[in-house]
Amino acid sequence: MASSLNDLKKRIISTKKTSQITSAMQMVSASKLAKSEQAVRRYQDYAEKIREVVTHLLYAEQKQDIEENDEEIDSNDEESFIDYHDLLIERPVKKTGYLVISSDQGLAGSYNSSIFQATREMLQTDHDSKDEYVILTIGGAASRFFKKMGIDVRLEINDVSDIPSFEEVRKIVSSAVQMFRQGEFDEFYVCYNHHVNALLSNYRVEKMLPIIDLDEDEAKEYELDYIFEPNKEIIMETLLPQYAESLIYGAIIDAKAAEHASRMTAMRSATDNARDLISDLTQDLNQRRQAQITQEITEIVGGAAALEEQ
């Protein structure tokens, strides 16, 4: 009985220490989540503005010319104006590129497993062989997962910081755009968990290349006109790749926010479970201690009664 009581005491002490660790990790993740959400909001403001500018540069001037001249632009002129850039042109798909974003570390609940399961099902459904797609990864968990499946990872970045800067992920972001432009794949998607709130994230597969989210109807007329130096084509040659890179970067910081939220939720759940276990163990310890005391009292009373009979 004494040995059993000591074991229970050791389990309670061990569980309390574990609860303290998970509680601390929960608070750290909550702090990181708040900072990540701020980064996401700042990016959204930037993305909205640059999308507005790019859309205007591509379409607004053309629409104005049509209205002023009351005539349609020749198809060759239209192609040279809008479809001159390879990032805007949809081409026959022979190979697809995927960037899969995961965490480097565990203790994040089902964050990684949900991404891997959904991505694997998508690859099996949409492709007949591994030769039809190229995999890029951010996060050690994703790299290990695909290598274990026997899938070659063309490019990977591990140990990304909690709130990654653009410079930190520039290599893989810029490489993805260049690989598309060089024809290594004909379309490019980012697979990640989108952060909704602290309790919810949704798996997303977003098409990043070619750029298809620029709507001609959203082009606005500005009171101030742009002055292009040296010319519009050269400026767009720089601006469009940067816009494409910003879309990919936005998905990365969004995924990081979802990771911190998932880890915070997982650590909160672990802390609550530890507290429940401590309560159950304490109750069990008290019951056994009471039983031991009762047994000792019974033995004493029985011994005293035996002495009286003598």
C-alpha positions in Angstrom: 0.0 0.0 0.0 2.8 2.4 0.9 4.5 1.7 -2.4 1.2 2.4 -4.3 0.7 5.7 -2.5 4.3 6.8 -3.3 3.7 6.0 -7.0 0.6 8.1 -7.0 2.4 11.0 -5.4 5.1 10.8 -8.0 2.6 10.7 -10.8 0.8 13.8 -9.4 4.1 15.7 -9.1 5.1 14.7 -12.7 1.7 15.7 -14.1 1.8 19.0 -12.4 5.2 19.8 -13.9 3.9 18.8 -17.3 0.9 21.0 -16.8 3.2 23.9 -16.0 5.1 23.3 -19.2 2.1 23.1 -21.4 0.5 26.2 -19.8 3.7 28.2 -20.5 3.8 26.9 -24.1 0.1 28.0 -24.5 0.9 31.5 -23.3 3.9 31.7 -25.7 1.8 30.5 -28.6 -0.9 33.0 -27.8 1.7 35.8 -27.9 3.1 34.6 -31.2 -0.4 34.3 -32.6 -1.2 37.9 -31.7 1.9 39.1 -33.5 1.2 36.8 -36.5 -2.3 38.2 -36.8 -0.9 41.7 -36.9 1.6 40.7 -39.6 -1.3 39.2 -41.6 -3.4 42.4 -41.3 -0.4 44.6 -42.4 0.1 42.3 -45.4 -3.5 42.4 -46.4 -3.4 46.2 -46.5 -0.3 46.0 -48.7 -1.7 43.3 -50.9 -5.0 45.1 -51.5 -3.1 48.3 -52.6 -0.6 46.6 -54.9 -3.4 44.5 -56.5 -5.3 47.7 -57.1 -2.3 49.4 -58.7 -1.4 46.4 -60.9 -5.0 46.0 -62.0 -5.1 49.7 -62.9 -1.9 49.6 -64.8 -3.0 46.6 -66.9 -6.6 47.5 -67.7 -7.6 51.1 -66.8 -5.7 52.8 -69.5 -6.9 50.3 -72.1 -10.5 50.9 -71.0 -10.0 54.6 -71.2 -8.7 54.4 -74.8 -11.7 52.3 -75.8 -14.1 54.8 -74.4 -12.4 57.8 -75.9 -11.9 56.3 -79.4 -15.2 54.4 -79.2 -13.6 51.4 -80.9 -12.3 48.0 -80.0 -8.5 47.5 -79.5 -7.0 45.4 -82.2 -6.4 41.8 -81.0 -2.7 42.1 -81.6 -2.5 45.4 -79.6 -4.5 43.8 -76.8 -2.1 40.8 -76.7 0.9 43.1 -76.6 -0.7 45.2 -73.9 -2.0 42.6 -71.5 -0.8 39.1 -72.5 2.8 40.1 -73.2 3.9 38.8 -69.7 4.2 35.1 -69.2 2.9 35.3 -65.6 -0.5 36.3 -67.0 -0.8 33.6 -69.7 -2.6 30.3 -69.0 -0.9 27.5 -71.0 -1.6 23.8 -71.4 -0.8 22.0 -68.2 1.8 19.3 -68.5 3.2 19.6 -65.0 1.9 21.2 -61.8 4.0 22.8 -59.0 2.9 22.7 -55.3 4.3 24.5 -52.3 3.3 22.7 -49.1 3.6 24.7 -45.9 3.9 22.9 -42.6 5.5 23.4 -39.2 9.1 22.5 -38.3 8.1 21.2 -34.8 5.3 19.2 -33.4 2.9 19.8 -30.5 0.5 21.6 -32.8 -2.5 19.2 -32.7 -3.7 18.1 -36.1 -2.1 21.0 -37.9 0.4 19.0 -39.9 -1.6 15.8 -40.3 -4.6 17.6 -41.8 -2.4 19.2 -44.4 -0.7 16.0 -45.3 -3.8 13.9 -45.6 -5.7 16.5 -47.7 -2.6 17.0 -50.0 -2.0 13.3 -50.5 -5.6 12.7 -51.4 -5.5 15.6 -53.9 -2.3 14.3 -55.5 -3.7 10.8 -55.8 -7.0 12.2 -57.3 -5.6 14.8 -59.7 -2.5 13.0 -61.0 -1.7 9.6 -62.4 2.0 9.6 -61.7 4.7 11.5 -59.7 6.1 12.8 -62.9 3.1 15.1 -63.3 3.9 17.4 -60.3 6.8 19.1 -58.5 6.8 19.5 -54.7 8.4 22.4 -52.8 8.1 22.6 -49.0 8.4 25.0 -46.2 8.7 23.3 -42.8 10.7 20.2 -41.8 7.5 18.1 -41.2 6.4 18.5 -44.9 9.8 17.6 -46.2 10.1 14.5 -44.1 6.5 13.4 -45.1 7.0 13.6 -48.8 10.5 12.0 -48.7 9.0 9.1 -46.7 6.4 8.7 -49.4 9.2 8.5 -52.0 8.4 11.9 -53.6 11.3 14.1 -54.6 11.3 17.5 -52.9 12.7 19.9 -55.4 13.3 22.7 -53.0 12.8 23.1 -49.2 13.2 25.6 -46.5 13.3 24.5 -42.8 13.5 26.3 -39.5 11.5 29.3 -40.6 11.0 31.9 -37.8 7.7 32.4 -36.0 6.9 35.5 -38.0 9.0 35.1 -41.2 10.2 38.2 -43.1 10.1 38.2 -46.8 13.9 38.1 -47.0 13.8 34.9 -45.0 11.6 33.0 -47.6 12.7 35.0 -50.6 14.7 32.0 -51.9 11.8 29.6 -52.3 9.3 32.3 -53.3 11.5 33.7 -56.0 12.5 30.2 -57.1 8.9 29.2 -57.5 8.2 32.2 -59.8 11.4 31.5 -61.9 10.6 27.8 -62.2 7.2 28.7 -63.6 8.6 31.2 -66.0 11.2 28.7 -67.2 8.5 26.1 -67.9 9.4 23.6 -65.1 5.7 23.6 -64.3 2.7 25.2 -66.0 0.7 26.2 -62.9 1.6 26.7 -59.3 -0.5 26.1 -56.1 0.2 26.7 -52.4 -1.2 24.1 -50.0 -1.6 25.3 -46.4 -4.0 25.8 -43.5 -5.7 29.2 -43.6 -6.1 30.9 -40.3 -9.8 31.7 -39.5 -9.6 32.3 -35.8 -8.0 30.9 -32.7 -10.1 27.7 -32.8 -10.5 27.2 -36.6 -8.3 26.8 -39.6 -9.3 25.6 -43.1 -7.2 23.7 -45.6 -6.6 25.7 -48.8 -5.1 25.0 -52.2 -4.7 28.4 -53.8 -3.6 28.9 -57.4 -0.8 31.5 -57.5 0.5 31.2 -61.0 -0.4 32.1 -63.6 -1.9 35.3 -62.1 -5.7 35.0 -62.7 -7.1 37.1 -59.9 -6.8 40.5 -61.6 -10.3 41.5 -62.7 -10.7 44.0 -65.5 -14.0 45.2 -64.1 -12.1 46.4 -60.9 -9.9 48.7 -62.8 -10.4 52.3 -61.6 -9.9 55.6 -63.2 -7.6 57.8 -61.1 -7.4 61.6 -61.2 -3.6 61.4 -61.4 -2.0 59.5 -64.3 1.1 57.5 -64.1 4.3 58.6 -65.7 6.3 55.6 -66.9 10.1 55.7 -67.0 11.5 54.1 -69.0 8.3 52.5 -70.2 5.3 50.5 -69.0 6.5 47.1 -70.2 9.8 47.3 -68.3 8.0 48.5 -65.1 5.5 45.6 -65.3 8.3 43.2 -65.9 9.5 44.1 -62.4 6.1 44.6 -60.8 4.3 41.5 -61.8 6.9 39.0 -60.4 6.9 41.0 -57.2 3.1 40.8 -57.0 3.3 37.1 -57.6 5.9 36.7 -54.9 3.8 38.8 -52.5 0.8 36.4 -53.0 3.0 33.4 -52.0 4.4 35.3 -49.0 0.9 36.1 -47.9 0.0 32.4 -47.8 3.2 31.7 -45.7 2.4 34.2 -43.0 -1.2 33.1 -43.0 -0.1 29.5 -42.5 2.2 30.6 -39.6 -0.8 32.3 -37.9 -2.8 29.0 -38.2 0.2 27.1 -36.8 0.4 29.2 -33.7 -3.4 29.0 -33.2 -3.3 25.3 -33.5 -0.4 24.9 -31.1 -2.1 27.3 -28.6 -5.3 25.2 -28.7 -3.4 21.9 -28.4 -1.4 23.2 -25.4 -4.6 24.5 -23.8 -6.2 21.1 -24.3 -3.1 19.3 -22.8 -3.2 21.6 -19.8 -6.8 21.0 -19.2 -6.3 17.2 -19.5 -3.4 17.4 -17.1 -5.5 19.2 -14.5 -8.3 16.6 -14.9 -5.7 13.8 -14.4 -4.3 15.5 -11.4 -7.8 15.8 -9.9 -8.5 12.1 -10.5 -5.1 11.1 -9.1 -5.5 13.2 -6.0 -9.0 11.8 -5.4 -7.5 8.2 -5.8 -4.7 9.1 -3.5 -7.0 10.4 -0.8 -9.2 7.3 -1.1 -6.3 5.0 -0.7 -4.8 7.0 2.1 -8.2 6.9 3.9 -8.4 3.2 3.3 -4.9 2.7 4.8 -5.8 4.8 7.8 -9.1 2.8 8.3 -7.1 -0.4 8.1 -4.6 0.7 10.6 -7.3 1.8 13.0 -9.1 -1.5 12.6 -5.9 -3.4 13.3 -5.3 -1.3 16.4 -8.8 -1.8 17.7 -8.6 -5.5 17.0 -5.3 -5.8 18.8 -6.7 -3.9 21.8 -9.7 -6.2 21.9 -7.5 -9.2 21.8 -5.5 -7.9 24.8 -8.6 -7.3 26.8 -9.8 -10.9 26.2 -6.6 -12.2 27.6 
